[in-house]
């Protein structure tokens, strides 16, 4: 069985999960523990980042490389068009999603965590003791802003990231206004990349991810909760409903339930 080394909250890993579900490929999720688990990941893949896919003796790192591998190795239900112009557009949109939407969404999410107590609290598991929830939600914004500055997230950087996301979502709304998918009449890698890489802007509702219940449907204030971009999020919800399997409904019983990392 395919093994996917992942972080459950990785939006780049979500792109791979979308592709695996669309192609109907059973797989086992292996949650990598930050730190020590990444050292083990380095041993088998030569790098520390997720996602990494293991298919027998084959080990593939990077979501784009994994998509290419799955398309070659498992060509049923193709995700990359054969028509040259459609193929070029598909690959261009995937790159745009990876390098613009994905990176800016991560910055915007960190900014939202800094300034929105409810969003920050929603990240905590449902069994978190109330005193700890209160402690996390009551951390002064000034302290969090200082931590953000420590990793280069200045107020201007966050403002620029959110502005870029608004432009991207506006473009996507226009692109999807008269067609069911971004490139062809069938979903492609472009659709799955855009859907996955917008995860941090607004987390999907439903049981698609092993995340706290309070986090589902939540996102970056001022983007996720306004009507301007609702057509895009409605489209994404349908894509999830049609092609992304919920937890416990994979092709093989228990195939996608996260397990502890197990390196051979």
N, C-alpha and C positions, 0 to 999 in steps of 0.2 A: 504494500500500500504506500502511496505517496505520503511523505512526511513534510509538514510545513513548520519550520522554526520561526517563531513569531513573537511579537508583543500584541496582545489583544487590542490595544488602543493605537496600534500603528496604522495610519491611513494608507501607507504604501503596502502593508500586508493586506489590508482590506481589498485593494485592487486585485491581488492574487486570489483571495478567497472568492471574490466575485467571478473571476475567470474559471476557477475550479468548479464552482457550483453551476455555472452556465454550461460547461462542458460535461457535467454529470460525473465528475471524477471523485471517487471517495478518497478521503485523505485524513490523516491524523494531525491535529494541531499540537505542537510541542512548545509550551510557553517558556521562553528563555528568561532566566533570572538576570536582571541587570547586574553587571559586575562579573561575578564568577561564571555565570552562564555564558556571558559573551566571550570569556576566555576559551570555554569549550567550543563555542561557535567558531572562533578563530582557528582552532585546531582542525576542524573538519572542512572549513570553507575558505580559509585564508584571510578572512576579514571579520569584523565584529558586528556588522549591521544586519538587521532583519529587513525583509524576509529572506530566508534561504529555503530552497526546496530540495529535498532528497528523494531521488527516484532510483531505487536500487543502488548502484554504484555511482550514479550521476549526482553531483552536488552543484546547484546553480544558485548564485547570489544575485540580488538586485531584481526589483519587480519587473523592469522592462526585459531583462534577460530571461527571467522566468516565463513571461508572456510569450516571448519568441520560442523558447524551448517547448512549451505546452502546445503551441500552434504547430510546430513541426512534428512533435512526437505523438500528439493526439489531435489529428486534423478534423475529427468529427465536430460539428457545430463550430465552424471557423469564426475567428474574431478579427482577422485582418483581411480586408477585401483583396481580391486579385486584380480588379480593375486598377490600372496605374494611378489615375487621378484620385480615386477613392482611397487607395492605399496610402498615397502621399498625405492626403488630408487627415486620415485616421492617425497616422504616426505623428503628424504635426500637432494635432490636438492632444494626443497622449503626452508629448513633450511639454506642451503648454500647461497641461494639468499638473505634471510633475514639478516643473520649475517655477511656475507662477502661482497657481492656485495652492498647491501643496505647501510650499514654503511660506507664503503669506498667511495661509490658514493657521499654520502652527504659531506664527507670531501673534495673530489676532486672538487666538485662543488663550495664549499666555497673558496677553493684555486684559482679556475678559476675566480671567481668573484673578488678576490683580485688583480689578475695580468692582467686581460683582460678587458679593458675599454668597448669594443664593447659588450661583453657578459653581463657585468654589466648593461649597458644601455638598453639591450634587455629586461631585467626584468621589465622595467617601462611600465605602461599602455600606449596605443597609444595616449591618450589624455593628457599626461603629458606635461606641458608647456616647451618649449625649454630651457629657463634659468635653470629650475630645472634639466632637462636632462644633461645640460652642467655641472652643479654643481656636480651631482652624478658621471658622467663619469670622472671628473677631480680631484676627491679626490686622493691625493698622495698615491702611493702604500705603502709607509712606514707606513702611518696611518692605512691602512687596515691590513697590516701585524701585526701591534701592537694589533689591535682588535682581530685578529686571535690568537695571543699568549695568549690573555686574556681568551680564551675558550679552550686552550690546543692544538691549531693547529700550532705546530712548523713546520718549513720548512722540517725537517726530517719526521715528521708525515705525511705531505702531500705527500712527495716523496714515502714513504712506501705505502700509500693508492693507489696512482696512479700505482705503480708497481704491487700491488696485483690485481687491476682492469685489467691491461693488461694481467696478467696470466689467470684471470678468462675468459676474452673475447677470448683469444687464445684457451682455453679449450673448450669453447662453439662453436667456429668455427669448431674445430675438431669433436665435438660430433654431429653437425648438417650437416656435410659434405656429409653424405650418407643416411640421414633419414629426414623425414619432421618435426618430433617433438622430444623432448628430451627423452621420455620414451617409448611411444607406437606409433601406427599409427594414433592415434587421440590426440588432445591437452589435456593436463592434468594440474593440479595445478602447476606442475613444470614449464611448459611453461609460464603460466600467471604470476607466481612469478618472473621468470627471466626477462620477458618483462617489467613488471612494475618496478622492482627494478633497472633496468638500465635507468630509465627515466631521472635521473639527469646527467648521462653521456652524453646522447643526447636526447633532447626532441623530441617526435614524431611529424612528419609533419601531416597536416590534421586537421580537426576540432573536435578532440577527447577531447580536454581540453579547458577550458575557461582561456587561457593564452594570453599574448600579442603576436600579429602576428609575431613580430621580433624574438621571442624566439623559434618559431617552427623550428625544424631541427637544432637548435644550441646546443652546448654542450661543454664539457671540451676540450680545445685545446690540440693537441698532442695525443688524443684518438678518439674523435668524428669525426675529420676531416682528418684522414689518411686512406688509402686504406686497410691496414692490417685487420681491423675489419669490413670492409664493408659487407662481407658475413653474419655476424651476424645481422647487422642493416637491411640488405635486408630481412632476415628471420623475424625479428621483425616487419618490415613494413607490410609484408604479413599477419602476425598474427593480427595486428591491422586492416588491411583492411578486413580480413575474419570474425573477431569475435568481434571487439570493435565498438560499435555504435558511430556515430558522434553526436554532440550536436543537439537536435531537432528531432532525429530519433528514439526515444525510443518507446517501445511497447505502452505506454500510452502518449497522447499529453502532453508535458511539464513535464513529469515525472522526468526527470533528470536535469531540469534547477535549478541551485542553488537558494535557498531562504534564507532569514534571519533565524537565529536560533529561533525555536519555541518550548519551553519546556512546556509540560503539567504539 
